[in-house]
C-alpha cells in the first residue's frame, strides 16, 4: 500500500511527538535520578528533592506525559480524519 503525503505528514508528527515525550521521560527517569544527590541537593516541599522526585515527582510527570500524548493524538486524529467513530 502506497502512503499519501497526508499519511506521511501524520506519521512524521506522531513520531516527533513520541520522540520528544520519550526524551522527557528519559530525563525524568534517569538523568534527574543520577544527578539528584550531587546537583539537586535542596529541599522541596520539606523533603530532599531526590527523595521527592523518586517518590512523587516522576509519577506526576509520567501522568502528565500520558495525558498530553492522548490529548494531542486525539486532536491530530480528528485533524487528519482518522479518529475513531463513537457509537
C-alpha positions in Angstrom: 0.0 0.0 0.0 1.3 3.4 -1.0 1.3 6.1 1.6 -0.1 9.5 0.6 1.6 12.8 1.6 -1.1 13.2 4.3 -0.2 9.8 5.8 3.5 10.7 5.8 2.8 14.1 7.5 0.6 12.4 10.1 3.2 9.8 11.0 6.0 12.4 10.9 4.1 14.5 13.5 3.3 11.3 15.5 7.0 10.2 15.6 8.2 13.7 16.5 5.7 13.9 19.4 6.7 10.4 20.6 10.4 11.3 20.4 10.0 14.5 22.4 7.9 12.8 25.1 10.3 9.8 25.3 13.2 12.3 25.8 11.3 13.9 28.6 10.7 10.5 30.1 14.4 9.6 29.9 15.5 12.9 31.6 13.0 12.4 34.4 13.7 8.8 34.9 17.5 8.6 34.5 19.1 12.0 34.4 17.3 13.5 37.4 17.8 10.3 39.4 21.5 10.1 38.5 22.2 13.8 39.3 19.8 14.0 42.3 22.3 13.8 45.1 25.1 15.9 43.6 23.2 18.6 41.7 19.7 18.7 43.2 20.6 18.8 46.9 17.9 21.2 48.1 14.7 20.8 50.0 11.4 20.7 48.0 8.1 20.8 50.0 10.2 20.0 53.1 11.8 16.9 51.7 15.1 16.4 49.9 14.5 16.9 46.1 16.0 13.5 45.2 13.6 11.7 47.6 10.6 13.8 46.3 11.4 13.1 42.7 11.7 9.4 43.3 8.6 9.2 45.4 6.2 11.6 43.8 7.6 14.0 41.2 8.4 11.5 38.5 5.0 9.8 38.8 3.2 13.2 38.3 5.3 13.9 35.2 4.5 10.4 33.8 0.8 11.0 34.2 1.2 14.4 32.5 3.1 12.8 29.6 0.3 10.3 29.1 -2.4 13.0 29.3 -0.6 15.3 26.9 0.0 12.4 24.4 -3.6 11.3 24.5 -5.0 14.8 24.1 -2.6 15.7 21.3 -3.2 12.5 19.4 -7.0 12.8 19.6 -6.7 16.3 18.1 -4.3 15.1 15.4 -6.6 12.1 14.6 -9.5 14.5 14.1 -7.4 16.8 12.0 -6.3 14.1 9.7 -9.7 12.2 9.6 -8.5 9.0 11.3 -10.4 9.5 14.6 -12.4 6.5 15.9 -16.1 6.7 15.4 -18.2 6.7 18.6 -21.3 4.5 18.6 
